[in-house]
Amino acid sequence: MSRNIFFSLTLIAILTFSATSLRAQDQEQKTPEEMAAEEADRLEEILTLKPHQTFFIDSILQHDMRGMYDELQQLQMSGTREYVAFKQVRDKWIAQIDSAYKKVLTHDQWMQYCRSTGKLSKEELKALKAKEKAEKKAAKAAAKAKKEEEQ
């Protein structure tokens, strides 16, 4: 399974940007900034980010997605066709993004982010599922107690 579906799709979009723009000038291709904004919105929704966290995540993505795009474009223009070279650039930027995310997100949000990108170890995933199950059980018990209290 892909480590990070979004960034893989981003890489594909970036690599095909030049060819696509030459073939279909009338079709609109998303810029790195637009992709960054969409990813920030997605993360805000799945991680229940606070406004200041959303701001930081968006800023991180705006900077790093543009940097990754520019570096990949430069690599492509140099004539490099080595998949490994493109992967190294992508991995470098993803590591930088993850490092910045870790400073902004809470531990629980970080774990959820890692889960959504497939970066959790089996032990971490097991612990996260157990915690979610316990929280769900506690919420259910609280709702039941509230219902009994109202009667």
N, C-alpha and C positions, 0 to 999 in steps of 0.2 A: 504494500500500500504506500502511496506517496506520502512523503514526510509532510509536505505542505501543499495541498492542492492549489490554493490560491496563488502561491508564488510560482508554482510550476506553470499554471495557466498564464501568469504574468510574463514569465520568461518566453513562453511560446508566442504570446502577443507581441512582445518586444522584438523577438527575432524575425517575425513575419511582417513587422510594421513596414519596413522598407519595400519589400516585395508587394505587399498589399497596396501601398500608396501608389506604386508605379502602375499596377494593374487596374485599380479602381479608384481614381482620383476623386470621384464623386461620393464614395462611401466614407463615412466619418469613423475614424479610428480613435479610440480612447487614449488620452494622454496619460502619462504616469501620474499626473496630479489628479485626474479624474478617477483612475484606478485606486489611488491612495485614499481619496475621499470615500469611495464605495467601501473599501476595506475598513476604514475607520467607523463608518456607519454600521457595518456588519458586526464588528467587534463591540461597538456600543450596545447593540441589541443582545448579543449572546452572552456578554460578560457583565451586563447591567452596570456600565461605567458611569461614574459621576461626571458632571460637566468639566471639571478641571482635568480629569483623566482623559476624556474625549479630546480635549484641546491638545494635550501632550501627545496622545497617540496619533492624532491627525498631523501634528507638526513633525513627529518622527517619520511618519510615512511620507509626507510631502518631500522632506529632505532626502530620505534614503531611497525612495522609489526613483526620484529624479537622478540621484547619483548612480544607482544601479543601471538605469536606462542609458545614461550617458556613457558609462563604462562599457556596457554591452555593445552600444552603437560604435564606440571607438574600436572595440575588438573586431566587430564585424567589418568595419571600414578598412582595417589593417589587413583584411583578407584571411583571417584565421577561420578555419572551419572545424577546428578541434572541439568536440563536445566537452572534453575535459576542461578546456580553458573557460568556456562559458559557464560550466558547472561550478568551477572554482570561484568565479566572480559572483555568481548567484549565491553560493554558500557563504561567501565573505559578507555580503550585504545582509543576508538573512540572519547570520550570527550577530551582526551589529544591531539589527532591528530587535532581535530577541533580547539582547543585552539591555537595550534601552527600555523595552517593555517591562522587563523584570524590575526596573527601578520605579516604574509608574504603577504597576498593578499590585494588588494585594496578593497574598499567598494563594488564596482560594481562586481569585481571578486568573492568576498565572497557571494554576493547575488546570482550570477549565480551558484556557488558551492552548496549553500543551495538549490537552485531550483533543481539542478540535483540530489540531494540526498533526496529530499522531506522534507526538514527541514524548509521551509518557511511557515509563517502563511498566512492566507487568505489575510490579509491586505498588508503584504509585497509582496506577489505574485501579487496582484492587482497593487501596486505601481510600481513593476518591469515591468509588462506588459505595463503599461501606459508610462513609460520611454522609453521602447524599441519601442513602437508605435510612440512616438514623435521623436525619433532618426531616425527611418525609414522614417517618413514623411519629416524631415529636409533634409535627404540625397537625397530623391526623388526630393525635391524642388531645391536643389543645382545642381543636375544633369540636371534638366530641364532648370535652369538659364544658366548653362554652355553651353547647347545645343543651346539655343536661342542666346547666345553671339557669338557662332561660326558661326551662319548663318548670 
